Amino acid sequence: MLRGKMLRKSLDLRSWDAAQRLVREWETEGVAETAIEVSKAVEAFMKDCTARNLARGSIKLYRIVLQDGLVPWALRKHIHFVGQFDVDNLRAFRETWKLAPITANDRLKKLRAFFRFAIESGWIEQNPARSLKPAKVMPNPTLPFDEREMARILAACDDYQDHLGRKGTANGRRVKAFVLLLRYSGLRIGDAVALPVKSLHGERLFLRTEKTGTAVHAPLPRAVVDALDTFPHGDHFFWTGVGDLAGAKRAWDRRLKKVFLAAGVPDGHAHRLRDTFAVELLEKGVPIEVVATLLGNTVAIVEKHYAPWVASRQVALEAAVRQTWTPAKTALQA
């Protein structure tokens, strides 16, 4: 093993001791000084992720791909050093993923990032993961809720029963406030669960701080603000602040699924409330750049996922322009 790669070649020697001495000479000349074991390389990368203050979710995904996936797989395949990875064995590793295309592509990005780190660290010269082509992703149409569906969902919240079968309790009011918050803020379900009470200032909700340091706020309807005040809470509206946040998110997923089924919307999920927020803005003629800022996405992402409603917005804009022609048309005819 030299520079982390297995060499299969004749040394033109008949003595094992002589062969060992030759290999040691190569090693003392620095030929193999950059070789690093896969587990140690992954450990160094994970420490760097923590030092860079990456989001908890990103670090968790890196751990799944690398520590829980790549390291044990490499051990089973007798791949000991980072330099032993090539396109073929990385393709074999990817074949073990039984994932949806979009999820697999996200993991591929994490794999490429690890090997970029290995290049920057001087452990390898090329990124073997760059040659892996991403999976083809068929676009899923964005399906916002219409007005009738939203009315049924809110009515189902009013009839929400707790685990004892009681209606009209704080649990039901909390669920309704959660639905309204998702609908009128565009927050992802995880961000809504972890929303601190201090984020709400009157009718203005603090969403996030941009990379430029600019704070992004969104106004909330008075009815949503009032709904958030109808149940007891601590420092967070929908989370105790104790325990696993991911577990709290799963619990809210279950509550929403119960509400959607009761409302006759079996294919409903939390992200469709975010979609409803975005589509409503686009159909009202709000610039796509503004919508992207509120959602915390890039313009390209918004265009990709909300293309049909961007088109309808364009039709509305053209109609508005034509309406301005009436006085000019009269003047031209005169």
Secondary structure per residue as TSV (DSSP state, phi and psi in degrees):
chain	resnum	aa	ss	phi	psi
A	1	M	-	360.0	117.8
A	2	L	B	-131.2	131.9
A	3	R	T	54.5	33.4
A	4	G	T	77.5	8.3
A	5	K	B	-121.0	147.1
A	6	M	-	-82.9	123.4
A	7	L	-	-101.4	127.3
A	8	R	-	-118.4	95.1
A	9	K	-	-155.6	155.4
A	10	S	-	-78.2	138.0
A	11	L	-	-94.8	0.4
A	12	D	S	56.7	38.8
A	13	L	-	-130.2	146.2
A	14	R	S	-105.6	-8.1
A	15	S	-	-102.3	127.0
A	16	W	H	-62.8	-40.0
A	17	D	H	-62.9	-40.2
A	18	A	H	-65.6	-39.1
A	19	A	H	-63.8	-42.0
A	20	Q	H	-62.5	-40.2
A	21	R	H	-65.4	-38.6
A	22	L	H	-64.7	-42.8
A	23	V	H	-64.0	-41.1
A	24	R	H	-63.4	-36.2
A	25	E	H	-62.5	-42.9
A	26	W	H	-61.3	-41.8
A	27	E	H	-64.9	-41.4
A	28	T	H	-68.0	-22.2
A	29	E	T	-81.0	0.0
A	30	G	T	91.0	9.9
A	31	V	T	-62.9	-37.0
A	32	A	T	-111.8	17.1
A	33	E	T	-71.1	-19.4
A	34	T	T	-94.5	-1.2
A	35	A	-	-65.5	134.6
A	36	I	-	-138.7	139.9
A	37	E	B	-67.1	150.5
A	38	V	H	-60.1	-46.1
A	39	S	H	-62.5	-40.0
A	40	K	H	-70.1	-36.2
A	41	A	H	-65.0	-43.3
A	42	V	H	-64.6	-41.0
A	43	E	H	-61.2	-41.9
A	44	A	H	-65.1	-39.1
A	45	F	H	-65.1	-43.1
A	46	M	H	-64.3	-37.7
A	47	K	H	-63.7	-37.9
A	48	D	H	-66.7	-38.6
A	49	C	H	-60.6	-42.2
A	50	T	H	-66.2	-41.3
A	51	A	H	-65.1	-30.0
A	52	R	T	-81.7	-1.4
A	53	N	T	60.9	42.3
A	54	L	-	-68.1	159.3
A	55	A	-	-61.7	149.5
A	56	R	H	-57.7	-39.2
A	57	G	H	-64.5	-38.3
A	58	S	H	-66.0	-43.9
A	59	I	H	-63.3	-39.0
A	60	K	H	-62.9	-41.3
A	61	L	H	-68.4	-39.0
A	62	Y	H	-59.6	-39.5
A	63	R	I	-64.9	-40.5
A	64	I	I	-64.3	-45.5
A	65	V	I	-70.4	-42.6
A	66	L	I	-97.2	-62.0
A	67	Q	I	-69.5	-40.6
A	68	D	I	-88.6	-18.0
A	69	G	I	-113.1	-64.8
A	70	L	I	-66.4	-45.8
A	71	V	H	-62.1	-53.0
A	72	P	H	-65.3	-33.4
A	73	W	H	-65.4	-44.0
A	74	A	H	-62.1	-38.4
A	75	L	H	-62.5	-41.5
A	76	R	H	-66.6	-30.0
A	77	K	T	-93.4	8.6
A	78	H	T	60.1	36.7
A	79	I	-	-100.1	108.6
A	80	H	-	-98.6	-30.1
A	81	F	B	-119.5	151.5
A	82	V	G	-59.0	-36.7
A	83	G	G	-66.9	-11.3
A	84	Q	G	-79.2	-14.7
A	85	F	-	-72.6	136.0
A	86	D	-	-136.0	-177.9
A	87	V	H	-61.2	-40.5
A	88	D	H	-64.3	-47.9
A	89	N	H	-74.6	-24.7
A	90	L	H	-71.0	-33.7
A	91	R	H	-63.8	-41.2
A	92	A	H	-62.9	-38.4
A	93	F	H	-64.9	-42.2
A	94	R	H	-65.4	-29.6
A	95	E	T	-63.4	-18.0
A	96	T	T	-79.2	-11.6
A	97	W	-	-79.7	119.6
A	98	K	-	-105.5	74.4
A	99	L	-	-130.9	161.9
A	100	A	-	-66.1	150.3
A	101	P	H	-53.5	-42.8
A	102	I	H	-67.0	-35.3
A	103	T	H	-71.0	-40.9
A	104	A	H	-62.3	-38.7
A	105	N	H	-66.7	-35.1
A	106	D	H	-65.7	-40.1
A	107	R	H	-69.0	-33.7
A	108	L	H	-62.8	-37.9
A	109	K	H	-61.5	-40.1
A	110	K	H	-66.6	-38.1
A	111	L	H	-65.1	-42.4
A	112	R	H	-64.0	-38.8
A	113	A	H	-62.6	-38.8
A	114	F	H	-63.0	-44.3
A	115	F	H	-73.3	-27.3
A	116	R	H	-63.1	-41.1
A	117	F	H	-61.3	-39.1
A	118	A	H	-64.9	-37.2
A	119	I	H	-65.8	-47.4
A	120	E	H	-62.5	-27.3
A	121	S	T	-84.4	-5.4
A	122	G	T	81.3	16.4
A	123	W	S	-86.5	-30.7
A	124	I	-	-138.1	167.0
A	125	E	S	-104.3	-25.7
A	126	Q	S	-132.2	157.1
A	127	N	-	-96.5	102.1
A	128	P	G	-66.9	-20.9
A	129	A	G	-76.5	-16.4
A	130	R	G	-66.8	-25.9
A	131	S	G	-81.5	-7.1
A	132	L	S	-78.9	120.8
A	133	K	-	-80.8	139.2
A	134	P	-	-69.0	156.7
A	135	A	-	-71.1	150.2
A	136	K	-	-76.7	126.6
A	137	V	-	-107.7	121.2
A	138	M	-	-82.3	124.9
A	139	P	-	-64.6	133.4
A	140	N	-	-92.0	128.2
A	141	P	-	-64.4	137.5
A	142	T	-	-76.5	129.1
A	143	L	-	-121.5	90.9
A	144	P	-	-71.7	161.1
A	145	F	-	-78.9	140.6
A	146	D	-	-87.3	177.7
A	147	E	H	-62.2	-39.2
A	148	R	H	-67.2	-40.2
A	149	E	H	-64.7	-41.8
A	150	M	H	-63.2	-38.7
A	151	A	H	-63.2	-41.5
A	152	R	H	-68.6	-37.3
A	153	I	H	-64.3	-45.0
A	154	L	H	-66.5	-35.0
A	155	A	H	-66.8	-36.4
A	156	A	H	-66.2	-31.8
A	157	C	H	-64.7	-40.3
A	158	D	H	-63.7	-30.4
A	159	D	T	-95.8	9.3
A	160	Y	-	-62.1	133.1
A	161	Q	B	-107.6	139.0
A	162	D	-	-79.7	-173.3
A	163	H	T	-67.7	-12.2
A	164	L	T	-100.0	4.2
A	165	G	S	82.7	13.0
A	166	R	-	-89.4	143.0
A	167	K	B	-107.3	160.1
A	168	G	S	72.4	15.1
A	169	T	S	-86.6	179.1
A	170	A	H	-60.3	-30.2
A	171	N	H	-60.8	-46.0
A	172	G	H	-63.3	-41.1
A	173	R	H	-66.3	-35.9
A	174	R	H	-66.0	-42.2
A	175	V	H	-63.8	-43.6
A	176	K	H	-64.1	-41.4
A	177	A	H	-62.9	-37.5
A	178	F	H	-64.2	-45.0
A	179	V	H	-61.5	-45.7
A	180	L	H	-63.0	-39.1
A	181	L	H	-62.7	-46.5
A	182	L	H	-61.7	-40.3
A	183	R	H	-68.4	-39.1
A	184	Y	H	-104.9	2.2
A	185	S	H	-116.0	-23.2
A	186	G	-	75.1	11.5
A	187	L	-	-69.3	148.8
A	188	R	-	-71.4	157.5
A	189	I	H	-61.9	-39.0
A	190	G	H	-63.7	-40.2
A	191	D	H	-68.9	-34.6
A	192	A	H	-68.9	-40.2
A	193	V	H	-61.8	-40.5
A	194	A	T	-89.5	7.0
A	195	L	-	-61.0	119.9
A	196	P	B	-75.5	148.8
A	197	V	G	-60.4	-34.9
A	198	K	G	-68.0	-9.6
A	199	S	G	-72.6	-18.3
A	200	L	E	-97.7	121.7
A	201	H	E	-120.5	95.5
A	202	G	T	67.7	-115.9
A	203	E	T	-107.4	13.3
A	204	R	E	-109.6	128.7
A	205	L	E	-108.5	124.2
A	206	F	E	-76.0	123.4
A	207	L	E	-95.1	-51.5
A	208	R	E	-171.3	171.1
A	209	T	E	-108.8	124.7
A	210	E	-	-67.7	165.4
A	211	K	T	-61.0	-25.2
A	212	T	T	-78.2	-5.6
A	213	G	S	92.8	0.9
A	214	T	-	-81.7	131.3
A	215	A	E	-80.9	137.6
A	216	V	E	-110.8	123.5
A	217	H	E	-119.2	156.6
A	218	A	E	-134.1	135.9
A	219	P	E	-75.3	146.1
A	220	L	-	-115.4	143.2
A	221	P	-	-60.2	149.8
A	222	R	H	-57.5	-34.1
A	223	A	H	-64.3	-33.9
A	224	V	H	-70.9	-43.1
A	225	V	H	-61.4	-43.1
A	226	D	H	-63.6	-37.9
A	227	A	H	-64.5	-34.2
A	228	L	H	-70.0	-16.2
A	229	D	T	-99.8	7.0
A	230	T	S	-93.8	3.4
A	231	F	S	-142.6	153.4
A	232	P	-	-70.7	146.0
A	233	H	-	-156.4	164.2
A	234	G	S	-101.5	-124.8
A	235	D	S	-77.8	-16.9
A	236	H	B	-124.3	147.6
A	237	F	S	-69.4	-41.4
A	238	F	S	-125.8	19.3
A	239	W	-	-151.6	141.9
A	240	T	-	-72.5	-17.0
A	241	G	S	83.5	-0.2
A	242	V	S	-118.2	139.7
A	243	G	S	91.0	-167.9
A	244	D	-	-81.5	122.4
A	245	L	H	-65.6	-36.7
A	246	A	H	-62.1	-37.6
A	247	G	H	-65.3	-38.7
A	248	A	H	-64.6	-39.2
A	249	K	H	-62.9	-42.1
A	250	R	H	-63.1	-37.6
A	251	A	H	-63.4	-40.4
A	252	W	H	-71.1	-32.1
A	253	D	H	-59.5	-42.8
A	254	R	H	-65.8	-40.9
A	255	R	H	-63.5	-43.8
A	256	L	H	-65.5	-38.5
A	257	K	H	-61.2	-39.0
A	258	K	H	-62.7	-42.1
A	259	V	H	-66.0	-45.5
A	260	F	H	-62.8	-40.1
A	261	L	H	-64.0	-42.6
A	262	A	H	-65.1	-28.9
A	263	A	T	-85.6	-1.9
A	264	G	T	76.4	27.3
A	265	V	-	-123.3	73.4
A	266	P	T	-64.1	-23.6
A	267	D	T	-93.8	14.3
A	268	G	-	-74.6	147.2
A	269	H	-	-153.8	167.9
A	270	A	H	-59.7	-36.5
A	271	H	H	-67.3	-22.8
A	272	R	H	-69.2	-24.2
A	273	L	H	-69.9	-38.0
A	274	R	H	-65.1	-41.0
A	275	D	H	-61.9	-40.5
A	276	T	H	-61.8	-41.8
A	277	F	H	-59.3	-47.6
A	278	A	H	-68.7	-45.0
A	279	V	H	-64.5	-40.0
A	280	E	H	-59.1	-41.5
A	281	L	H	-64.3	-46.3
A	282	L	H	-63.6	-40.8
A	283	E	H	-69.6	-21.4
A	284	K	T	-86.3	2.4
A	285	G	T	87.1	13.5
A	286	V	-	-67.8	132.8
A	287	P	-	-55.9	142.0
A	288	I	H	-62.8	-29.2
A	289	E	H	-64.3	-37.3
A	290	V	H	-68.7	-42.9
A	291	V	H	-61.2	-42.4
A	292	A	H	-61.4	-40.4
A	293	T	H	-64.8	-42.5
A	294	L	H	-65.5	-37.3
A	295	L	H	-79.5	-17.9
A	296	G	T	78.4	25.6
A	297	N	-	-115.0	172.1
A	298	T	-	-84.0	162.7
A	299	V	H	-60.9	-38.5
A	300	A	H	-62.1	-40.6
A	301	I	H	-65.6	-43.3
A	302	V	H	-64.0	-42.9
A	303	E	H	-61.4	-39.2
A	304	K	H	-65.6	-45.7
A	305	H	H	-88.2	-19.9
A	306	Y	S	-122.2	29.7
A	307	A	H	-55.2	-44.4
A	308	P	H	-59.9	-36.0
A	309	W	H	-82.6	-23.5
A	310	V	H	-66.2	-38.1
A	311	A	H	-65.2	-43.7
A	312	S	H	-64.5	-33.6
A	313	R	H	-63.7	-39.0
A	314	Q	H	-64.9	-39.9
A	315	V	H	-61.4	-42.7
A	316	A	H	-63.9	-39.2
A	317	L	H	-65.8	-40.4
A	318	E	H	-64.9	-39.4
A	319	A	H	-63.6	-39.1
A	320	A	H	-64.5	-38.0
A	321	V	H	-64.9	-42.0
A	322	R	H	-62.8	-32.5
A	323	Q	H	-63.6	-24.9
A	324	T	T	-79.1	-8.0
A	325	W	H	-79.3	-17.1
A	326	T	H	-57.7	-52.2
A	327	P	H	-62.3	-40.4
A	328	A	H	-65.4	-38.5
A	329	K	H	-63.2	-41.5
A	330	T	H	-62.9	-40.4
A	331	A	H	-67.3	-38.7
A	332	L	H	-65.6	-40.5
A	333	Q	H	-67.0	-34.0
A	334	A	-	-67.8	360.0
